[in-house]
């Protein structure tokens, strides 16, 4: 069957932190995944919930699929561009700060 895909690029949350939440919802059906993301207290759960809802809307409108048959088939979090900043340290030195971004790809499939 058709796999429904949605992408979220340049999220200003580190990929390591996004993967904690993304791996938790992998393999769940979409209603359970939405509930899980809605009540989770991690910062990355809000952008992932928006992405999941976008993928569900894509499935309904573009492929005429029923929401009750959808499952989170795969979710991949890759690293995006890194913003490099510097913080002043002792004796005139500078320490690098790396502000990381993420690219997320979500694939929905059907149960059957």
C-alpha positions in Angstrom: 0.0 0.0 0.0 1.0 3.6 -0.3 3.3 5.0 2.4 2.4 8.5 3.5 5.4 10.7 4.2 5.8 14.0 6.0 9.0 15.9 6.7 10.0 18.5 9.2 13.2 20.4 8.6 15.4 22.8 10.5 13.9 22.2 13.9 16.1 24.0 16.5 16.2 21.0 18.9 19.2 18.7 19.0 18.7 15.4 17.1 19.8 13.4 20.2 16.9 14.9 22.2 14.4 14.5 19.3 15.3 10.8 18.9 14.3 10.0 22.5 10.7 11.0 21.7 10.7 9.7 18.1 11.8 6.2 19.0 9.0 6.0 21.6 6.2 6.5 19.1 7.7 4.3 16.4 5.4 1.4 15.6 2.4 2.7 17.4 -1.0 3.3 15.8 -1.6 7.0 15.2 -4.3 7.6 17.8 -2.1 6.2 20.6 1.0 8.1 19.3 -1.0 11.4 19.3 -2.1 10.8 22.9 1.4 9.9 23.9 2.9 13.0 22.3 0.1 15.2 23.7 0.9 14.4 27.4 4.6 14.0 27.2 6.6 16.8 28.9 9.6 16.8 26.5 10.1 20.0 24.4 10.4 17.9 21.2 7.0 16.3 21.6 5.1 19.5 20.3 6.9 19.7 16.9 6.6 15.9 16.5 2.8 16.0 17.3 2.4 18.7 14.6 4.3 16.5 12.1 2.2 13.5 12.9 -1.0 15.5 12.5 0.3 16.7 9.1 1.0 13.2 8.0 -2.5 12.1 9.0 -4.0 15.0 7.0 -1.8 14.0 4.0 -3.1 10.4 4.3 -6.8 11.5 4.5 -6.7 14.1 1.7 -4.2 12.8 -0.7 -4.6 9.0 -0.4 -8.2 8.7 1.0 -7.0 6.5 3.8 -8.9 5.9 7.1 -7.2 7.3 10.2 -8.0 4.2 12.3 -5.9 2.0 9.9 -2.7 4.1 10.1 0.4 3.2 12.1 3.8 5.0 12.5 5.8 2.8 10.2 9.1 4.7 10.5 10.4 8.0 12.0 14.0 9.1 11.3 15.7 12.1 13.0 18.8 13.3 11.1 21.1 16.2 12.0 20.6 19.5 10.4 22.9 22.5 10.1 24.8 23.5 13.3 25.0 27.2 14.4 28.4 27.9 15.9 28.6 30.4 18.7 31.3 31.4 21.2 31.2 32.0 24.9 33.8 34.0 26.7 36.0 32.0 29.2 38.8 32.8 31.6 42.1 34.3 30.5 40.7 35.7 27.2 39.8 32.3 25.8 36.6 31.4 24.0 34.6 28.2 24.2 32.6 26.9 21.2 28.8 26.5 21.6 27.2 24.3 19.0 23.5 24.9 18.5 22.2 21.9 16.7 19.1 21.5 14.4 17.2 18.4 13.3 15.5 17.1 10.1 12.7 14.6 10.8 11.1 12.3 8.3 7.9 10.5 9.3 6.4 7.6 7.3 2.9 6.2 8.0 1.7 2.8 6.8 -1.5 0.8 7.1 -2.1 -2.0 9.5 -2.9 -4.6 6.8 
